[in-house]
Amino acid sequence: MLNATFAAEPAWARLPSVFLLSRVARLPPAVRAVNRKENAPSPILLERPVKAAVLQSVFEAQAEARRRQFETRDLIDRLSQEEERGRFLLSELRHRTRNSLTVLQSLFSMTVRRAPDLESFSETFYGRLRALTDAHVKLAQEGATARPLGDLVSDHVEPYTCAAEQLHVEGPSLLLTERLSFDLALVIHELATNAAKYGALTVPEGRVSVRWRVLPESAMLALSWEERDGPRIEEPPSRQGLGSQVIDSFMRGEAETELRHDPDGVSWYAKISPRYFTSAADNDLVAD
């Protein structure tokens, strides 16, 4: 039993063991077994009779040592999570850079086709380039504070449109938590760049509708992204790139999502727990 207990201990742990013995000079088999165990700490041997104060002091010291071990475990877990997050953000940065270059080419081509002269082209393209830059800056700042849902959608989609009527936004005024602001901004940004590279935002007649509502029966947020009148989708992508992984991993385990590549265009649907948003009207009442 002792061997199995010590074998189950992770590398960061050293399970303390205390033995109360009639004679310290005569070690029982259990103590000898612990001494032979490679990763087991040396056992504490106390010869009877033991004063209650001494016994209490020994157990308190061992409990504190055990608590420190669990703190070490938590620190290792946090470092591992941060390392994984760092790898993801680096991949996301590379992916976003490639996306930006492709989107710039698309915006350039669309602006050239619609500009009547060089001066008009220069002014229009510069404005779109500045909007695109602002969108990336805002994406880097997401998660620093709570955000209105309508502002988040507009900030991350409008820079990729060539006309105001390409984007339709509809829904009640909601304030998102910092966690949801960051995660949703990544998804909306990814959907917008994909629409600008391949989907509805590659043509002037293309349309993107973003709608949301709070479901009365569950109080969950139902959010939809729908593209129409863009290039027809003959078949879904054959492989999943980083962008698809970003969309697929949205609030994993805490939201219901569905990504569809219908012939008419890409659609994305999400249902999100009410703990990640509040009504803007409720926040106004709190402020008053």
C-alpha positions in Angstrom: 0.0 0.0 0.0 2.8 2.4 0.9 4.6 1.6 -2.4 1.5 2.3 -4.4 0.9 5.6 -2.5 4.4 6.8 -3.2 4.3 5.6 -6.8 1.2 7.7 -7.4 2.9 10.9 -6.2 3.8 13.4 -9.0 7.4 14.6 -9.4 6.8 17.8 -7.5 5.4 16.0 -4.4 7.1 14.5 -1.4 4.5 12.9 0.7 5.6 13.0 4.4 5.3 10.0 6.6 5.4 9.8 10.4 5.9 6.6 12.4 5.2 6.2 16.1 7.6 3.4 17.3 8.0 1.6 20.6 11.8 1.5 19.9 13.5 3.6 17.3 16.4 1.2 17.3 14.2 -1.5 15.9 12.6 -0.4 12.6 9.5 -2.2 11.5 9.3 -3.5 7.8 7.1 -0.5 6.8 9.9 2.0 7.7 12.5 -0.1 5.9 10.3 -0.2 2.8 10.0 3.6 2.9 13.8 4.0 3.3 14.3 1.8 0.2 11.8 3.8 -1.9 13.8 6.1 -4.3 11.5 9.1 -4.4 10.1 8.9 -0.9 11.3 11.4 1.7 13.0 10.1 4.8 10.3 9.2 7.3 10.0 11.0 10.7 10.5 8.5 13.5 9.0 9.3 17.0 9.5 7.0 19.9 6.6 6.5 22.3 5.5 8.1 24.6 5.3 11.4 22.6 4.1 14.6 24.1 1.0 16.0 22.5 2.7 19.3 21.9 5.6 17.6 20.1 3.2 15.5 18.0 1.1 18.6 17.1 4.3 20.6 16.1 5.5 17.8 13.8 2.1 17.4 12.1 1.7 21.2 11.6 5.2 21.4 10.1 4.5 18.5 7.7 1.1 20.0 6.8 2.8 23.3 5.9 5.4 21.5 3.8 2.6 19.7 2.0 0.8 23.0 1.4 4.0 24.4 -0.2 4.1 21.4 -2.5 0.6 22.1 -3.7 1.6 25.8 -4.3 4.5 24.5 -6.4 2.1 22.3 -8.4 -0.2 25.3 -9.0 2.8 27.4 -10.1 3.9 24.7 -12.5 0.4 24.5 -14.0 0.2 28.3 -14.5 3.7 28.4 -16.1 2.6 25.5 -18.4 -0.6 27.4 -19.4 1.3 30.6 -20.0 3.8 28.8 -22.2 1.0 27.2 -24.2 -0.7 30.6 -24.5 2.6 32.2 -25.7 2.9 29.6 -28.4 -0.7 30.2 -29.5 -0.3 34.0 -29.6 2.9 33.7 -31.7 1.0 31.4 -34.2 -1.9 33.9 -34.1 0.5 36.8 -34.8 2.0 35.0 -37.8 -1.5 34.0 -39.1 -2.8 37.6 -38.6 0.2 39.0 -40.5 -0.5 36.7 -43.5 -4.2 37.6 -43.3 -3.4 41.3 -43.3 -1.3 41.1 -46.5 -4.1 39.2 -48.3 -6.8 41.6 -47.1 -4.7 44.6 -48.2 -4.4 43.1 -51.7 -8.2 42.6 -51.8 -8.9 46.2 -50.5 -6.4 47.6 -53.0 -8.1 45.7 -55.9 -11.6 46.7 -54.9 -10.6 50.4 -54.4 -8.9 50.5 -57.8 -12.0 49.1 -59.6 -14.3 51.6 -58.0 -12.1 54.8 -58.0 -12.8 57.2 -60.8 -9.4 58.9 -60.6 -6.0 58.6 -58.8 -6.9 61.3 -56.2 -10.1 59.5 -55.2 -8.2 56.2 -55.1 -5.5 57.6 -52.8 -8.0 59.1 -50.4 -10.3 56.0 -50.2 -7.4 53.5 -49.9 -5.7 55.6 -47.2 -8.9 55.7 -45.2 -9.4 52.0 -45.4 -5.8 51.3 -44.5 -6.1 53.6 -41.5 -9.3 51.8 -40.4 -7.6 48.4 -40.9 -4.8 49.6 -38.7 -7.2 50.8 -36.0 -8.9 47.4 -36.0 -5.6 45.7 -35.3 -4.8 48.1 -32.5 -8.2 47.6 -30.9 -7.8 43.8 -31.2 -4.5 44.0 -29.3 -6.3 46.0 -26.5 -9.3 43.7 -26.2 -9.8 42.1 -22.8 -8.4 45.2 -20.9 -12.0 46.3 -20.1 -15.6 45.4 -20.6 -17.0 46.4 -24.0 -20.4 47.1 -25.6 -21.2 44.3 -28.1 -22.3 46.6 -30.9 -19.1 48.6 -30.7 -17.0 45.4 -30.8 -18.7 44.1 -33.9 -18.5 47.5 -35.7 -14.8 48.1 -34.8 -13.7 44.7 -36.2 -15.9 44.4 -39.3 -16.3 47.9 -40.7 -12.6 48.3 -41.7 -13.1 45.3 -44.1 -16.2 46.7 -45.8 -16.2 49.0 -48.9 -19.6 50.5 -48.2 -21.7 51.0 -45.0 -24.5 48.9 -46.3 -22.3 45.8 -46.4 -22.6 45.4 -42.7 -26.0 45.0 -40.8 -25.8 45.0 -37.0 -28.9 44.3 -34.9 -29.4 43.5 -31.2 -30.0 45.0 -27.8 -27.4 47.0 -25.9 -25.2 44.6 -24.0 -22.0 45.0 -22.1 -19.5 42.1 -22.4 -17.1 41.0 -19.7 -13.4 41.3 -20.4 -13.1 37.6 -21.0 -15.9 37.5 -23.6 -14.7 40.7 -25.2 -11.3 39.2 -26.0 -12.5 35.8 -27.1 -15.3 37.2 -29.2 -13.1 39.9 -30.8 -10.7 37.1 -32.0 -13.6 35.2 -33.6 -15.2 38.3 -35.2 -11.9 39.5 -36.5 -11.2 36.1 -38.0 -14.6 35.9 -39.6 -14.2 39.4 -41.0 -10.8 38.8 -42.5 -12.0 35.5 -44.0 -15.0 37.4 -45.5 -12.6 40.0 -47.0 -10.3 37.3 -48.5 -12.8 34.8 -49.8 -16.4 35.6 -48.8 -19.1 38.3 -48.9 -16.7 41.2 -48.4 -14.7 40.5 -51.5 -17.5 41.9 -53.7 -19.4 45.2 -53.4 -22.8 43.5 -53.4 -21.8 41.1 -50.6 -23.5 41.5 -47.2 -22.7 40.5 -43.6 -25.4 40.4 -40.9 -24.5 40.2 -37.2 -27.6 39.7 -35.0 -28.0 38.8 -31.3 -30.7 38.5 -28.7 -31.1 37.3 -25.2 -33.2 34.1 -25.1 -36.1 34.5 -22.6 -36.1 30.8 -21.5 -32.4 30.5 -20.6 -31.2 34.1 -20.5 -28.3 33.0 -22.8 -27.0 35.3 -25.5 -27.8 34.0 -29.1 -25.4 35.5 -31.6 -25.2 34.9 -35.4 -22.9 35.9 -38.2 -24.3 35.4 -41.7 -22.7 36.2 -45.1 -24.8 36.5 -48.2 -24.5 37.6 -51.9 -20.8 36.7 -52.0 -18.9 34.1 -54.0 -20.8 30.8 -54.0 -19.2 28.2 -51.7 -18.9 24.9 -53.7 -17.6 22.8 -50.8 -16.3 23.4 -47.3 -12.5 23.8 -46.7 -10.7 20.4 -46.8 -8.4 21.3 -43.9 -8.6 23.3 -40.7 -6.1 26.1 -40.5 -5.3 28.3 -37.4 -8.2 30.6 -38.2 -10.7 27.7 -38.0 -9.1 26.6 -34.8 -9.5 30.0 -33.3 -13.2 30.0 -34.2 -13.7 26.4 -33.1 -12.0 27.0 -29.7 -14.2 30.0 -28.8 -15.2 29.7 -25.1 -14.7 25.9 -25.3 -16.9 24.2 -22.7 -18.7 27.4 -21.9 -20.6 28.2 -25.1 -22.5 26.3 -27.8 -21.2 27.1 -31.3 -21.7 26.1 -34.9 -19.7 27.1 -38.0 -21.3 26.4 -41.4 -20.1 26.7 -45.0 -23.4 26.9 -46.9 -23.4 27.5 -50.6 -24.8 31.0 -49.9 -22.0 31.9 -47.5 -20.4 31.3 -44.2 -22.5 31.3 -41.0 -21.5 31.2 -37.4 -23.8 30.8 -34.4 -23.1 30.9 -30.7 -25.0 30.6 -27.4 -23.2 32.2 -24.5 -23.8 32.0 -20.7 -25.5 35.0 -19.1 -22.6 35.3 -16.7 -20.4 36.8 -19.5 -22.6 39.8 -20.3 -25.1 42.3 -18.8 -27.7 44.7 -20.2 -26.3 48.1 -20.8 -29.4 49.5 -19.2 -28.7 47.6 -16.0 -25.2 49.1 -15.9 -26.7 52.6 -16.3 -28.9 52.0 -13.4 -25.9 50.8 -11.3 -24.0 53.9 -12.3 -26.9 56.2 -11.3 
